[in-house]
Amino acid sequence: MELSTVIGPLPQARHRRFEVRVLLAFVAIYFLWGGTFLAIRIAVLQIPPFFTAGLRFFTAGAVLYVFMRLYGQPSPSAAQWRSIAVTALCMFVATYGALFWAEQYVPSGITSVIEATLPITTIAFEVFIFRQQPFRWRMLAAVALGFCGVAWLLIKNDQQPLAGLPCVVILAGGTAWSLGAVLTRSMARPKSLPLAAGAQMMLGGAVLLALSQATGELRPFPHISLHAGLALLYLIVGGSLLGFTAYVWLLARMPATRVASHAYVNPLVAVALGYFAAGEVLTIRMILASTLVVASVFLILKSPGVRA
């Protein structure tokens, strides 16, 4: 007997409302997150990078954490706070501290393609180092494809010269994210994903703000133009609060691999925005290298048994 025979047909208006909400949520994780790379680039050209990253994550994390606590979620235990601290240091301090610093020197489109290697390095850790997933030749080919794309993007190119050290810093920061993602899967975590993410962002943001103070970024305090201020506001509200809320909402209603499709859509959005909105250089070589990286991520996320 079909389910519709028992409960009756779903009201058309309600079904349409659900479809619209799903569409809007995917628009948020595709385009709001895709736009964060250009927003970071705009912000860090005027505002110190560690201060920008710290303010973004501390503000968004505090709002999310306090909201979830008021909503009735229990405070994390001591063991869970240790897991949150590891995640905050790996994912927010190391990864985003590196990314915000490097975007002073690397265009947003290039940064987004390098950052798209996160699923590639994560699966490499899981399969080849921690042995958390079985070895598959298809997976090895996908990982190799992605790293070939990055290598092709970064090797000497007279048409589009790149700052080598900042690009390597972005890659290293992404590796820290992947390591944190793998390690925390075996550690105690709060049941509420929004609460955990809010705590991670808040703690990571606090460390980044302390790092900003320790490195003397704010001496003297920089002039913040309206343009840079709006970019920072976009990162807090659009990138962290709205984008992440949409992501969590989708995870509760859609297959994780479908939600993870943002990993190969975001760089496409970022490259297009960088080219059309900021006048960044776009060469055939960059398009082809980006295609290899995006194809690698697609193959990895579509592989059976992969946890998105």
Secondary structure as GFF3:
##gff-version 3
##sequence-region A 1 308
A	DSSP	alpha_helix	3	7	.	.	.	ID=ss1
A	DSSP	alpha_helix	12	27	.	.	.	ID=ss2
A	DSSP	pi_helix	28	32	.	.	.	ID=ss3
A	DSSP	alpha_helix	33	34	.	.	.	ID=ss4
A	DSSP	alpha_helix	36	44	.	.	.	ID=ss5
A	DSSP	alpha_helix	49	70	.	.	.	ID=ss6
A	DSSP	alpha_helix	78	87	.	.	.	ID=ss7
A	DSSP	pi_helix	88	96	.	.	.	ID=ss8
A	DSSP	alpha_helix	97	102	.	.	.	ID=ss9
A	DSSP	alpha_helix	108	115	.	.	.	ID=ss10
A	DSSP	alpha_helix	118	124	.	.	.	ID=ss11
A	DSSP	pi_helix	125	129	.	.	.	ID=ss12
A	DSSP	alpha_helix	137	154	.	.	.	ID=ss13
A	DSSP	alpha_helix	164	184	.	.	.	ID=ss14
A	DSSP	alpha_helix	193	214	.	.	.	ID=ss15
A	DSSP	alpha_helix	226	234	.	.	.	ID=ss16
A	DSSP	pi_helix	235	242	.	.	.	ID=ss17
A	DSSP	alpha_helix	243	251	.	.	.	ID=ss18
A	DSSP	alpha_helix	256	259	.	.	.	ID=ss19
A	DSSP	alpha_helix	262	278	.	.	.	ID=ss20
A	DSSP	alpha_helix	284	302	.	.	.	ID=ss21
###
